[in-house]
Amino acid sequence: MYIVPVVWLYVAFMMAVAEATSPIGTLLGAGVTFLLYGLLPVGLILYFMGSPARRRANQQAERAQDGTNATPVDSNQSDGSSHTPANPVAAEGEKSHRV
């Protein structure tokens, strides 16, 4: 998940290095290039991509404070577990004992 931001920061860093080592470039220009092409866009993208996870964490924290940390139970499952109920399918060569 983080490969694209890391690569983009590398590209922005190399742009800043090219700016700093250019005969007409400056270190200030290199810093601004890295900030505006690298850190700012990557920071915004990672912040927006992390919004759903932060929202879930906040909801779980609120549920934990209220004492209702139980997960909702599917009405189709009689035992209350969150696993899919097993289908009573007979193995190959055996008869099914359905009633």
Phi, psi and omega in degrees: 000326184265006182293319181294313177298322180295316179295320179296320177296324176297316179297316179295323177297317179294325174297319179293322177296318178297322178294317183289326183269356178290147179298332180255004181270165179229164175292326177296316177297323178294318178296317179294321178299313181294321180293311186280330180263341186246287189294316183296308180295319181294319178298317178296315181297314180294325178295313181291325178290333180273357182300313180299322180293320177295321179297316178297318180296320178294319179295319178294323178294320178294319178296322179294324178290324180281344181084013180248057183275004181287144177276150179295142182260135177289135183290343180281349185252120184283333184272353177081004179279164181266005180273155177291134180294143181285139176276133179280072180259129181287147176291166182298129179089357178250155178269147176278139181253055179279147178254000000 
